[in-house]
Amino acid sequence: MAARKNCIQPGSSVQCKLTRESQKIPRQKKATCMSIEYGMKHGVLRWIRNPFTGTVTYFNEIHRKPHSFRRLTNPQTAATTLTKAPLSAAQFQAERQRVRDTCVFCPDNEARTMPELRRIPYGDLYDAATLPAGCQAEQWAMRVIHNIIPRIPEECTGGKNESYVIVEDARHFLPDATCLSDLMWSGALPAEHYYRILRLAADVVHHSMDNPAVQSVLIRKHQGRESGASQPHIHLQVIGADRLFPDIEREIDVTAKHPDIWHESIDFMRTFGFHLEEGDGIASHWSSFGKFSRQFEVISMQDWKPIYDLPPDRLRLFSQYVYRLLRTLGTAAYDLEIHHGEGIPLHLHLNARRYVYANIGGTLNAPSDLAENVMPPTRDMVQQLAQQMTAQSGEIHHE
């Protein structure tokens, strides 16, 4: 990738603006005079400014800072720090059944949720040879219900609850679970199952947009307690609002003024070694343009329309890029949002809750060795998954 940098030197720091000369993903609109601002010193990237919000991410060593909060606020004597013995097989079976009986998203507890809008049985997702062990074809695999507490007050959306929950799988635990923390998670599902989750979510988005009082709908997910998830059972949310969500409105406004900003972002992350994979008009990478210090993005530059208007093959491709990212990140806590619609490309923001988070006066921090030591193994895992999925299905074509 060839790039040109226009630089000025305020003091000893170098302040740079990146302009594009070539790209792997074809440009859809003519570029305007818009740049991504960043600073380098002694050939090392030191900061980047988010072109959508103005937040500045600094690269430093804050993640190496010693954190004594837990150690100094919990007893540390031998008598109080002994870990609990693992549950015996019989104890775990009893505890697992207790959880299933209590969890409102588990099978046989359907009457304890809001009324069901739709369900997808396992037989619609799997054939007889691939049906998960212990599951029956006629049993539900996914359910759509209203959220018990609307994220947007009903008075704002025409007196209707436009907050939905999609239970992604009926199984609370992984098949080989040995403790209560061995929960089912999105990346543990087959890629085709995950595609059907996004397809169902797109249908729910369309359903919500049929309400004349709804102007914007996004897809949202929390994984792990640290991300703010209220339920451990695997699920995501679809939320409709009476106005454009502020983040989406900002993205639309910036894109209208600077149509090439998404291409610039992809080029920038590739140039500095933050990319993961690229092909099919889709790119995934680590990004500094988030609300937390560790954000990833998946951007589909060919799809500038509502997610429910995407052809099935495009939604499937997008789901595969997202799936590989989720599978690579594993069970770590994160929250994600999928933004879509006219004026912006279909894209995902994922905030991983790994590094120290401190928003100080509109600034964030990220590890200084991110490109050298953090991204390569993540990139290798994503690309290995891509090769495996290509070999299995022949559906994914990469450059």
C-alpha positions in Angstrom: 0.0 0.0 0.0 1.4 3.4 -1.0 0.6 6.4 1.1 1.7 10.0 1.2 2.1 11.9 4.5 1.8 15.7 4.7 3.6 16.6 7.8 4.3 19.7 9.9 6.5 19.9 12.9 5.2 21.7 16.0 8.2 21.4 18.4 9.8 18.0 18.5 6.7 16.0 17.7 5.6 15.2 14.2 1.9 15.8 13.4 0.8 14.0 10.3 -2.2 13.7 8.0 -2.6 10.7 5.8 -4.0 10.9 2.3 -4.7 8.0 0.1 -3.1 7.0 -3.2 -4.2 3.4 -3.5 -6.6 1.0 -1.9 -7.5 -2.7 -1.9 -11.2 -1.9 -1.5 -12.4 0.1 -4.5 -13.5 3.6 -3.7 -17.2 4.4 -4.2 -17.1 8.2 -4.0 -14.6 10.8 -4.9 -12.4 11.8 -1.9 -12.6 15.2 -0.4 -9.8 17.0 1.6 -10.2 15.0 4.8 -7.4 13.4 6.7 -6.9 11.3 9.8 -4.8 13.2 12.3 -2.0 11.4 14.1 1.3 12.1 15.7 4.7 10.3 15.5 7.9 10.7 17.3 11.2 9.0 16.5 9.3 6.9 13.9 6.8 5.6 16.5 3.0 6.3 16.4 2.1 8.2 19.5 -1.5 9.3 19.1 -4.5 9.2 16.7 -7.6 11.5 16.7 -11.0 9.9 16.1 -12.4 11.7 13.0 -15.9 11.0 14.2 -15.8 12.1 17.8 -12.5 14.0 18.2 -11.3 11.6 21.0 -7.5 11.1 21.0 -6.0 7.7 21.7 -2.4 7.8 23.1 -0.1 4.8 22.8 1.8 4.3 26.0 2.6 1.8 28.8 -0.4 2.3 31.0 -1.5 -1.3 30.6 1.7 -2.3 32.5 0.7 -0.1 35.5 0.4 -2.2 38.7 -3.1 -2.5 39.9 -3.4 -3.2 43.6 -7.1 -2.4 44.1 -8.2 -6.0 44.5 -5.2 -7.1 46.5 -5.5 -4.2 48.9 -9.3 -4.4 49.4 -9.6 -8.1 50.0 -8.1 -10.2 52.8 -4.9 -11.9 51.8 -4.2 -14.3 54.7 -4.0 -17.9 53.9 -7.2 -18.7 55.7 -9.2 -16.3 53.5 -7.5 -16.8 50.1 -8.0 -20.5 49.8 -9.8 -21.3 46.6 -13.0 -23.3 46.6 -12.6 -26.9 45.6 -14.0 -27.8 42.2 -17.5 -29.2 42.2 -17.8 -32.9 41.9 -19.6 -34.3 38.9 -22.7 -34.8 40.9 -22.6 -31.4 42.5 -22.1 -29.8 39.1 -25.0 -31.6 37.6 -27.2 -30.4 40.5 -26.0 -26.8 40.1 -26.4 -26.9 36.3 -30.0 -28.0 36.7 -30.6 -25.3 39.3 -29.3 -22.7 36.8 -31.4 -24.0 34.0 -34.5 -24.0 36.3 -33.8 -20.4 37.2 -32.6 -18.8 33.9 -35.6 -17.2 32.1 -33.9 -17.8 28.7 -33.6 -21.5 29.2 -36.1 -24.0 27.7 -39.2 -24.8 29.8 -39.1 -21.3 31.3 -40.8 -19.6 28.3 -43.8 -18.4 30.3 -41.5 -16.3 32.5 -40.4 -14.0 29.6 -42.3 -11.4 27.7 -44.5 -12.9 25.0 -42.7 -14.6 22.2 -42.7 -13.0 18.8 -40.9 -15.7 16.9 -38.9 -19.0 17.3 -36.6 -20.9 15.0 -36.3 -24.7 15.7 -33.1 -26.6 15.5 -34.4 -28.5 12.5 -34.3 -25.2 10.5 -30.6 -24.7 11.3 -29.2 -28.3 11.2 -29.8 -31.5 9.3 -30.0 -34.8 11.0 -26.2 -35.4 10.7 -25.2 -32.1 12.3 -27.9 -31.7 14.9 -26.2 -30.8 18.3 -26.1 -33.6 20.8 -29.1 -33.6 23.1 -31.1 -31.3 20.9 -34.3 -32.3 19.0 -35.2 -31.0 15.5 -38.5 -29.7 16.8 -37.1 -27.9 19.8 -36.5 -24.2 19.5 -32.9 -23.0 18.9 -33.6 -19.2 18.9 -36.4 -17.1 20.3 -37.4 -13.4 19.8 -39.1 -11.7 22.7 -39.6 -8.1 23.9 -37.1 -6.8 26.4 -38.9 -6.6 29.8 -37.6 -3.0 30.2 -37.7 -1.0 27.0 -34.3 0.8 26.4 -36.3 3.6 24.7 -39.5 4.6 26.6 -42.6 3.3 24.8 -44.0 6.9 24.9 -41.3 7.8 22.4 -42.0 5.0 19.9 -45.7 5.3 19.4 -46.7 3.4 22.6 -44.9 0.3 21.5 -42.0 -1.6 23.1 -39.3 -1.5 20.4 -36.6 -3.2 22.5 -36.2 -6.9 21.5 -34.1 -9.8 22.8 -32.9 -12.6 20.6 -31.9 -15.7 22.5 -29.1 -17.0 20.2 -29.2 -20.6 21.3 -31.3 -22.6 23.7 -28.3 -24.1 25.4 -27.1 -22.3 28.5 -23.8 -24.2 28.8 -21.2 -25.5 26.4 -21.6 -29.2 25.6 -18.4 -30.1 27.6 -19.1 -27.8 30.5 -17.5 -28.7 33.9 -18.3 -25.5 35.8 -20.9 -22.8 35.8 -18.7 -20.4 33.9 -18.5 -22.7 30.9 -21.3 -20.7 29.1 -22.3 -21.0 25.5 -21.0 -18.1 23.5 -21.4 -16.8 19.9 -18.0 -18.0 18.6 -18.7 -21.5 19.9 -21.6 -21.9 17.6 -21.2 -23.0 14.0 -20.7 -20.2 11.5 -24.0 -21.0 9.7 -25.8 -20.8 13.0 -24.3 -17.3 13.6 -25.3 -16.2 10.1 -28.9 -17.2 10.9 -28.7 -15.2 14.1 -27.8 -12.1 12.1 -30.5 -12.9 9.6 -33.1 -13.1 12.3 -31.8 -9.9 13.8 -32.2 -8.2 10.4 -35.8 -9.4 10.2 -36.4 -7.9 13.7 -34.8 -4.6 12.6 -37.2 -4.6 9.6 -40.2 -5.3 11.9 -39.2 -2.4 14.2 -38.8 0.0 11.2 -42.4 -0.8 10.2 -43.4 1.3 13.2 -43.7 4.9 11.8 -42.5 6.3 15.1 -39.2 4.5 14.8 -36.4 6.3 12.9 -33.4 4.2 13.8 -32.7 0.6 14.9 -29.3 -0.9 15.9 -28.2 -4.4 17.0 -26.4 -4.6 20.3 -24.7 -7.4 22.3 -23.0 -7.7 25.7 -20.8 -10.7 26.5 -19.6 -11.1 30.1 -20.4 -9.5 33.4 -17.7 -6.8 32.9 -19.5 -5.6 29.7 -22.7 -4.9 31.6 -24.6 -8.1 30.5 -27.5 -8.7 32.9 -28.1 -12.4 31.8 -25.4 -15.0 31.3 -27.5 -16.9 28.7 -26.3 -16.1 25.2 -28.4 -13.3 23.6 -28.3 -10.1 21.7 -30.6 -7.1 21.5 -32.3 -5.1 18.8 -33.3 -1.6 19.8 -35.5 0.9 17.9 -35.5 4.6 18.7 -37.6 7.6 17.8 -34.6 9.4 16.3 -31.2 8.6 14.9 -29.0 7.2 17.6 -26.4 9.9 18.3 -23.4 7.8 17.2 -25.1 6.9 13.9 -26.1 10.4 13.3 -22.5 11.6 13.8 -21.2 8.9 11.4 -23.7 10.0 8.8 -22.9 13.7 9.2 -19.1 13.1 9.0 -19.5 10.7 6.0 -21.6 13.3 4.1 -18.9 15.9 4.5 -16.0 13.5 3.9 -17.2 10.6 1.8 -13.8 8.9 1.8 -13.4 8.7 5.5 -14.1 5.0 5.7 -11.5 4.2 3.0 -9.0 6.4 4.8 -9.7 4.6 8.1 -9.2 1.1 6.5 -6.0 2.3 4.8 -4.7 3.9 8.0 -5.2 0.7 10.1 -3.5 -1.4 7.3 -0.6 1.0 7.0 0.2 0.9 10.8 -0.3 -2.9 11.2 -3.7 -2.9 12.9 -5.5 -4.8 10.1 -6.8 -8.4 10.6 -8.2 -9.4 7.2 -9.6 -7.9 4.0 -11.6 -9.2 1.0 -15.0 -9.4 -0.4 -15.3 -5.6 0.0 -15.1 -6.1 3.8 -12.2 -5.2 6.2 -11.7 -6.0 9.8 -9.1 -4.3 12.0 -8.3 -2.9 15.4 -9.4 0.7 15.6 -8.7 3.7 17.8 -12.0 5.1 16.8 -13.9 3.7 19.7 -15.2 4.5 23.2 -12.8 2.0 24.9 -9.1 1.4 24.5 -9.5 -1.9 22.6 -12.0 -1.6 19.8 -12.3 -3.7 16.7 -14.3 -2.9 13.5 -15.7 -4.9 10.6 -16.6 -2.6 7.7 -18.5 -3.7 4.6 -17.6 -1.1 2.0 -20.0 -2.5 -0.6 -23.1 -2.4 1.6 -24.5 1.1 2.1 -28.1 0.2 3.0 -30.3 -1.1 5.8 -29.2 -4.6 6.9 -32.5 -6.1 6.1 -32.1 -5.0 2.4 -28.8 -6.9 2.0 -28.8 -9.8 -0.4 -28.4 -13.1 1.5 -24.9 -13.6 0.1 -23.7 -10.2 1.4 -25.2 -10.7 4.8 -23.6 -14.2 5.0 -20.2 -12.8 4.1 -20.5 -10.0 6.7 -21.5 -12.6 9.3 -18.5 -14.7 8.5 -16.1 -11.8 9.1 -17.8 -11.0 12.4 -17.9 -14.6 13.4 -14.2 -15.0 12.9 -13.5 -12.0 15.0 -15.8 -13.2 17.8 -14.3 -16.7 17.7 -10.8 -15.3 17.9 -11.5 -13.0 20.8 -13.1 -16.0 22.7 -15.0 -15.7 25.9 -13.5 -12.3 27.0 -16.0 -9.6 27.9 -17.0 -7.2 25.2 -19.9 -5.2 23.9 -20.7 -4.7 20.2 -23.0 -2.7 18.0 -23.9 -3.1 14.3 -24.7 0.2 12.5 -26.3 0.3 9.1 -28.5 2.4 6.8 -28.4 4.9 4.1 -25.3 7.2 4.3 -22.9 4.8 6.0 -21.5 1.4 5.2 -22.7 -1.6 7.2 -20.2 -2.0 10.1 -19.6 -3.4 13.5 -18.0 -1.8 16.5 -16.7 -4.1 19.2 -15.3 -2.9 22.5 -13.2 -5.5 24.2 -12.8 -5.0 28.0 -9.2 -6.1 28.3 -7.0 -3.0 28.7 -7.2 -0.4 31.4 -10.0 2.0 30.6 -9.6 5.7 31.6 -11.3 8.4 29.5 -9.5 11.5 30.7 -10.7 14.7 29.2 -11.6 13.0 25.9 -8.5 10.8 25.6 -7.9 7.0 25.7 -4.8 4.9 26.1 -3.6 1.8 24.1 -0.5 -0.4 24.4 2.5 1.1 22.6 3.4 -2.4 21.3 0.0 -3.1 19.9 1.0 -3.5 16.2 4.2 -5.4 17.0 3.1 -7.9 19.7 -0.7 -7.9 20.1 -2.0 -7.8 16.5 0.1 -10.5 14.8 -1.2 -13.5 16.8 -4.8 -12.2 16.6 -4.4 -11.7 12.8 -2.9 -15.2 12.4 -5.9 -16.7 14.2 -8.4 -14.8 12.2 -6.8 -15.7 8.9 -6.4 -19.4 9.9 -10.1 -19.5 10.6 -10.8 -17.9 7.2 -8.7 -20.6 5.5 -10.5 -23.4 7.4 -13.9 -21.9 6.5 -13.0 -21.6 2.9 -11.8 -25.2 2.8 -15.1 -26.3 4.4 -17.6 -24.3 2.4 -15.8 -22.7 -0.6 -18.1 -19.7 0.0 -15.4 -17.1 1.1 -13.1 -15.6 -1.5 -10.1 -13.5 -0.3 -7.7 -11.4 -2.2 
